[in-house]
Amino acid sequence: METSTIYSMGTALDRARENGLVVEVLVGGAWLSGRVAASDGHGVVLETSDHEHVVARLESVVAVRVHADLPPRVTIPVQSQAR
């Protein structure tokens, strides 16, 4: 049986929010930085170090940097498909 790891941008942002971590998101060629205040599957709200906030649509986020160690791997079994 094969295994696969699913680690999406949404997952990264959710884990960062749960742990109070600083993230950077790449939107429109610019890196935006802050702590994740909210994320609902459609957008993300970052609180900046200046106590301002930034709202970005998740579909516009190209990459996410999380300022923390890589989380432990969680594997999900992949079922083979019958042909």
Secondary structure, DSSP 8 states (H G I E B T S, - for coil): -EEE----HHHHHHHHHHHT-EEEEEETTEEEEEEEEEE-SSEEEEE-TTS-EEEEEGGGEEEEEESS-------EEE-----
